[in-house]
Amino acid sequence: MNSAENSSVAAVIPTFNSEKVVVRALDSVVNQSVRPREIIVVDDASTDGTVEVVRKFAEQHTEVELIVNERNLGPGPTRNKGWSLAKSDFVAFLDADDSWHPQKIERQLKFFAEHPGEVACGTTHLIADRNCAQTTIKGDASQISRFSLNDLLRRNRFSTPSAMLRQDITQRFDSNLRLAEDYLLWMSIAAENGHVSRINEQLTILHKPEFGAKGLSGRMFAMFAGELGAFGILYRDKNIKAPVLIACYLWSTIKFVRRLPLAVYRKTFAK
């Protein structure tokens, strides 16, 4: 690969009961300054009208391919299914309730063209509780952060909707984790390749509340357990040793205890 122009991208979008938001995500993909060659939507056995909404959208956009799971598999296996179907050089993941800045793919392809040895690239993000169209890019494209496994063990460094990966890497989302499966993937990639990278520009828009807002605190226990499970898998795969595993468990517990009061406050007073 010598330039961004001769590389192709598959956008992989898992959906589950996303009928009210999925068009926003799809619009942000088809309106990219460099459009993906493939848009692979994998519906995880939705019980609302998500499938019908995506099918209607696909009638006007032939690059959209819809796959429907017969039963609910969870985010990891659902993303992996879309990944396995991708024929492009790169895969970029987008959740159905989030969106991309119009230049996200272009900026990430430029990064990979300039750094051909890199395999994983995220971006910083903007949190927007309401629908919003981001027209300006905040951040500095010249500031690239590289995170080793040790850096990632302290905390996750980018969100899944910001991630673009080389399609042919061997790692995949762990099928046994329903939470923190993305965090585990970044750590596994860093363990094998030395680091993962992040463009420090807000090229991803998360239309989600922050930790603990609007009832999200109810999932914090599951998220905490998922993070511990991710560390356990790293230990099982001999990417970290026992003393590091213990330190990770302790640090994750401290973070959880610190977050919990704020989460309860937000749940209590969120409007």
C-alpha angles and dihedrals in degrees: 000000000000102000142013091248096069096048125091130213134206116205110211116199121181114201134194121170089335101139094127097050110024095088089058089055093045092048090054089054099048090045094058116128085232106034121214117249091224133032108192116189115189113191114206098215097291118196096203130062097287095115093051092048092051092046090053091049091049090057088070097036114049094188089071114100118189123205120182122203114223089220136014109277103170131245099293099055090038093055090043091055091055091044091053091055095049116110097180130102093250138026122213120192125216128177115226093242096051135064144206134241108249092250098046098106092041092053094047094047088051089053093051092046090054093043106038093173093062120102105180132038131174133175136218116260145219119228113220119174090191133047109282138164112221110212101167128057116230118203138039120288090200091061107085119176121205118199125200124205089264090054091051094047088066093054144329111275105199140017126251094245088059096052127109118179137180106264096226101055114122099231122093138178110285109253094208096061122074093182129036090018088124093049089051091051094054090048092048091050091049091049091056101035102032098247149359122232137225132200105220096224127105096246095143126067118206112200091195133107119254123257111313099000121135096001098316090125088077088070095047093089091053091046090050091051091047091053091051089049091052091054089049091054091050088054092046090053090049094243091125133024129236097264090052091048091054091048090051092051091051094046092047090051092051091051091049093050091049093049098046100076091049090048092051090048092051092047091050098047103028112120 
